[in-house]
Amino acid sequence: MRTGIVILPEQRWWVAEPKWRVAEEYGFHHAWTYDHLGWRTLVDGPWFGAVPTLSAAAMVTSTIRLGTLVASPNFRHPVPFARELMALDDLSDGRITVGIGAGAVGYDTTVMGDTELPPAERTARFAEFVDVLDRLLTRERTTFEGAHYEVREARSAPGCVQRPRLPFVVAANGPKAMAVAARYGTGWVTTGPPAGSVETAEEWWAGVERYAARFTRALDAIGRRKHTIDWYLNADSSPAYSLSSAGHFRDVAGRAQELGFTDLLAHWPREEGVYAGSEAVLERVASEVLPELVSG
């Protein structure tokens, strides 16, 4: 099983930079940051942009994959975003993965004065966003007219370092979004059932199992084999923080593997609030558990 660590873009670079370096030294396969204008309980605190953060991270690492978890059409248009992704892909020498999701209601929408879309329309916009982004990153010129986006003769030179384009890891829990992931995804990522809908970790795991079965059906519907797409689990959407102890992280990884997940995502411990934990636990996981997962 591969493992990834999420580093929130909330600290000045002199504090954040060592974390990105250490993530690579610890042996994580990929490192991610949130792509939001502000996020939930941290909306009033410090927050930096994902693209500049990943650009800087690319300059201080050399092997670890880097990505957004996740970008959304809430405040992004596919044309300028495609240019930014190509630049990131070039800066990192082909180490960028773009995590993409439909985007939730809330600050990312309201801060720009937009009207929050109902779920069905938000999903339809997401499907169109991914389609257009795929075109922009694989074709020399793109013209497109849809319900949500219009593109006229968009140029895409020089294209991605990774061919035919950088990988898409598509966030999806519902059937329609899963259809997008099945069609366009190099990977699928799920958060499992929303935190407010479950009270215990066991209930959350039962939901993850249902989602895994649902995504298998989405792949079957288009004749795509399961082994052709990576499965990512955001472990910290569970009521139980994955890095609460080394033993717990080991158990989480084992359960994820049993459900068919190829990649596990955890969050760098914070001093308080969401993802509160100890960096000593992270160090122990890196030294004891990560080698087990690679060798296993």
VENSULZI-V302309 format. One record per pair of residues at least 12 apart in sequence whose C-alpha atoms are under 10 Angstrom apart, sorted by the first residue. I is the first residue (numbers start at 1). J is the second residue. Records with the same first field share a line. If there is no record, write none. Layout:
# VENSULZI-V302309
I=J / J
This chain:
# VENSULZI-V302309
1=29 / 253 / 254 / 256 / 257 / 260 / 261 / 262 / 263 / 264 / 290 / 292 / 293 / 294 / 295 / 296
2=27 / 28 / 29 / 30 / 232 / 253 / 261 / 262 / 263 / 264 / 265 / 290 / 293 / 294
3=27 / 28 / 29 / 30 / 31 / 232 / 233 / 253 / 262 / 263 / 264 / 265 / 266 / 290 / 293 / 294
4=23 / 24 / 27 / 28 / 29 / 30 / 31 / 32 / 64 / 65 / 66 / 232 / 233 / 234 / 263 / 264 / 265 / 266 / 267 / 268
5=19 / 20 / 23 / 24 / 28 / 29 / 30 / 31 / 32 / 33 / 66 / 234 / 264 / 265 / 266 / 267 / 268 / 269 / 282
6=20 / 23 / 30 / 31 / 32 / 33 / 34 / 66 / 67 / 68 / 69 / 234 / 265 / 266 / 267 / 268 / 269
7=19 / 20 / 23 / 31 / 32 / 33 / 34 / 69 / 266 / 267 / 268 / 269 / 270
8=32 / 33 / 34 / 35 / 39 / 47 / 48 / 50 / 53 / 69 / 267 / 268 / 269 / 270
9=32 / 33 / 34 / 35 / 36 / 38 / 46 / 47 / 48 / 49 / 50 / 52 / 53 / 54
10=33 / 34 / 38 / 42 / 45 / 46 / 47 / 48 / 49
11=45 / 46 / 47 / 48
12=46 / 47 / 48 / 53
13=48 / 53 / 56 / 57
16=53 / 57
17=53 / 56 / 57 / 59 / 60 / 61
18=57 / 60
19=31 / 57 / 268
20=32 / 54 / 56 / 57 / 58 / 60 / 61 / 64 / 66
21=57 / 58 / 59 / 60 / 61 / 62 / 64
22=61 / 283
23=61 / 64 / 268 / 282 / 286
24=60 / 61 / 62 / 63 / 64 / 65
25=61 / 63 / 64 / 286
26=282 / 283 / 284 / 285 / 286 / 287 / 290 / 291
27=63 / 64 / 286 / 287 / 290 / 291 / 294
28=63 / 64 / 65 / 265 / 286 / 290 / 291
29=63 / 64 / 65 / 66 / 263 / 264 / 290 / 294
30=63 / 64 / 65 / 66 / 67 / 95 / 96 / 97 / 263 / 264 / 265
31=54 / 57 / 64 / 65 / 66 / 67 / 68 / 69 / 96 / 97 / 265 / 266 / 267 / 268
32=50 / 53 / 54 / 57 / 65 / 66 / 67 / 68 / 69 / 70 / 96 / 97 / 98 / 99 / 265 / 266 / 267
33=49 / 50 / 51 / 53 / 54 / 66 / 67 / 68 / 69 / 70 / 71 / 99 / 267
34=47 / 48 / 49 / 50 / 51 / 53 / 67 / 68 / 69 / 70 / 71 / 99
35=48 / 49 / 50 / 51 / 53 / 67 / 68 / 69 / 70 / 71 / 72 / 75 / 76 / 99 / 100 / 108
36=48 / 49 / 50 / 68 / 69 / 70 / 71 / 72 / 74 / 75 / 103 / 107 / 108 / 109
37=49 / 50 / 74 / 75 / 107 / 108 / 109 / 111 / 112
38=106 / 107 / 108 / 111
39=106 / 107 / 108
40=106 / 107 / 108 / 274
41=273 / 274
42=273 / 274
43=107 / 108
50=67 / 68 / 69 / 70 / 71
51=67 / 68 / 81 / 84 / 85 / 87 / 88
52=84 / 88
54=66 / 67 / 68 / 88 / 91 / 92 / 96
55=84 / 87 / 88 / 89 / 90 / 91 / 92 / 96
56=88 / 91 / 92
57=91 / 92
58=88 / 89 / 90 / 91 / 92 / 93 / 95 / 96
59=91 / 92
60=92
61=92 / 95
62=92 / 93 / 95
63=92 / 93 / 94 / 95
64=92 / 95 / 96
65=92 / 94 / 95 / 96 / 97
66=88 / 89 / 92 / 94 / 95 / 96 / 97 / 98 / 99
67=85 / 88 / 95 / 96 / 97 / 98 / 99 / 100 / 167 / 168 / 169
68=96 / 97 / 98 / 99 / 100 / 101 / 169
69=97 / 98 / 99 / 100 / 101 / 169 / 170 / 171 / 189 / 234
70=98 / 99 / 100 / 101 / 102 / 103 / 169 / 170 / 171 / 189
71=98 / 99 / 100 / 101 / 102 / 103 / 170 / 171
72=99 / 100 / 101 / 102 / 103 / 104 / 108 / 125 / 126 / 129 / 130 / 171
73=100 / 101 / 102 / 103 / 104 / 108 / 109 / 122 / 125 / 126 / 127 / 128 / 129 / 130
74=101 / 102 / 103 / 104 / 105 / 106 / 107 / 108 / 109 / 110 / 112 / 114 / 116 / 117 / 122 / 125 / 126
75=103 / 108 / 109 / 110 / 111 / 112 / 114
76=108 / 129
77=129 / 132 / 133 / 148 / 149
78=128 / 129 / 130 / 131 / 132 / 133 / 134 / 135 / 136 / 137 / 149 / 150 / 151
79=129 / 132 / 133 / 136 / 137 / 142 / 149 / 150 / 151 / 152 / 154 / 155 / 156
80=133 / 136 / 154
81=133 / 136
82=132 / 133 / 134 / 135 / 136 / 137 / 156 / 159 / 160
83=136 / 137 / 155 / 156 / 157 / 158 / 159 / 160
85=97 / 98 / 133 / 137 / 159 / 160 / 165 / 166
86=137 / 156 / 157 / 158 / 159 / 160 / 161 / 162 / 165 / 166
87=158 / 159 / 160 / 161
88=160 / 161 / 166
89=159 / 160 / 161 / 162 / 165 / 166
90=158 / 159 / 160 / 161 / 162
91=161
92=161
93=160 / 161 / 162
94=160 / 161 / 162 / 163 / 165 / 166 / 167
95=161 / 162 / 166 / 167
96=160 / 161 / 162 / 166 / 167 / 168
97=162 / 165 / 166 / 167 / 168 / 169 / 186 / 187
98=166 / 167 / 168 / 169 / 170 / 186 / 187
99=167 / 168 / 169 / 170 / 171 / 185 / 187 / 188 / 189
100=126 / 129 / 130 / 168 / 169 / 170 / 171 / 172 / 181 / 185 / 188 / 189
101=123 / 126 / 127 / 129 / 130 / 169 / 170 / 171 / 172 / 173 / 177 / 181 / 189
102=119 / 122 / 123 / 124 / 125 / 126 / 127 / 129 / 130 / 170 / 171 / 172 / 177
103=119 / 122 / 123 / 126 / 171
104=116 / 117 / 119 / 122
105=117 / 118 / 119 / 122
120=176
121=147 / 148
123=172 / 174 / 176 / 177 / 180
124=147 / 148 / 176 / 177 / 180
125=146 / 147 / 148 / 149
126=148 / 176 / 177 / 180
127=176 / 177 / 179 / 180 / 181 / 184
128=145 / 146 / 147 / 148 / 149 / 180
129=146 / 148 / 149
130=168 / 170 / 180 / 181 / 184 / 185
131=144 / 180 / 183 / 184
132=144 / 145 / 146 / 149 / 150 / 151
133=168
134=164 / 165 / 166 / 167 / 168 / 184
135=154 / 156 / 165
136=151 / 154 / 155 / 156 / 157 / 159 / 165
137=155 / 156 / 157 / 158 / 159 / 160 / 163 / 164 / 165 / 166
138=156 / 157 / 159 / 160 / 163 / 164 / 165 / 166
139=154 / 155 / 156 / 157 / 159 / 164 / 165
140=153 / 154 / 155 / 156 / 157 / 158 / 159
141=153 / 154 / 155 / 156 / 157
142=154 / 155 / 156
143=155
166=186
167=184 / 185 / 186 / 187
168=181 / 184 / 185 / 186 / 187 / 188
169=181 / 184 / 185 / 186 / 187 / 188 / 189 / 190 / 229 / 230 / 231 / 232
170=182 / 183 / 184 / 185 / 186 / 187 / 188 / 189 / 190 / 231 / 232
171=185 / 187 / 188 / 189 / 190 / 191 / 232 / 233 / 234
172=188 / 189 / 190 / 191 / 192 / 211 / 215
173=188 / 189 / 190 / 191 / 192 / 193 / 194 / 208 / 210 / 211 / 212 / 214 / 215
174=190 / 211 / 214 / 215
175=211 / 214 / 215 / 217 / 218
176=218
177=215 / 218
178=190 / 211 / 214 / 215 / 216 / 217 / 218 / 219
179=215 / 217 / 218 / 219 / 221 / 222
180=218
181=215 / 218 / 219 / 229
182=215 / 216 / 217 / 218 / 219 / 220 / 221 / 222 / 223 / 224 / 225 / 226 / 228 / 229
183=218 / 219 / 222 / 224
184=229
185=228 / 229 / 230 / 231
186=228 / 229 / 230 / 231
187=228 / 229 / 230 / 231 / 232 / 262 / 263
188=215 / 229 / 230 / 231 / 232 / 233 / 261 / 263
189=230 / 231 / 232 / 233 / 234 / 261 / 263 / 264 / 265
190=208 / 211 / 212 / 215 / 231 / 232 / 233 / 234 / 235 / 237
191=204 / 207 / 208 / 211 / 232 / 233 / 234 / 235 / 236 / 237 / 238 / 265
192=204 / 205 / 206 / 207 / 208 / 209 / 210 / 211 / 212 / 233 / 234 / 235 / 236 / 237 / 238
193=205 / 206 / 207 / 208 / 210 / 211 / 237 / 238
194=207 / 237 / 238 / 239
195=236 / 237 / 238 / 239
196=239
198=238 / 239
199=238 / 239
200=238 / 239 / 240
201=237 / 238 / 239 / 240 / 241
202=238 / 239 / 240
203=238 / 239
204=235 / 237 / 238 / 239 / 240
205=235 / 238 / 252 / 255 / 256 / 259
208=233 / 235 / 238 / 256 / 259
209=255 / 256 / 258 / 259 / 260
210=259
212=231 / 233 / 259 / 260 / 261
213=259 / 260
215=231
226=260
227=260 / 262
229=262
230=260 / 261 / 262 / 263
231=256 / 257 / 259 / 260 / 261 / 262 / 263 / 264
232=256 / 260 / 261 / 262 / 263 / 264 / 265
233=253 / 256 / 257 / 260 / 261 / 262 / 263 / 264 / 265 / 266
234=256 / 263 / 264 / 265 / 266 / 267
235=249 / 252 / 253 / 256 / 264 / 265 / 266 / 267
236=264 / 265 / 266 / 267 / 274 / 275
237=265 / 266 / 275
240=252 / 275
241=266 / 267 / 269 / 274 / 275 / 276 / 277
242=264 / 265 / 266 / 267 / 269 / 275 / 277
243=266 / 267 / 268 / 269 / 275 / 276 / 277 / 278 / 279 / 280 / 281 / 282 / 284 / 285
244=269 / 275 / 276 / 277 / 278 / 281 / 282
245=277 / 278 / 280 / 281 / 282 / 284 / 285
246=280 / 281 / 282 / 283 / 284 / 285 / 286 / 287 / 288 / 289
247=281 / 284 / 285 / 288 / 289
248=285
249=264 / 266 / 281 / 282 / 285 / 289 / 290
250=285 / 288 / 289 / 290 / 292 / 293
252=264
253=265 / 289 / 290 / 293
254=293
257=293
266=282
267=282
268=282
269=281 / 282
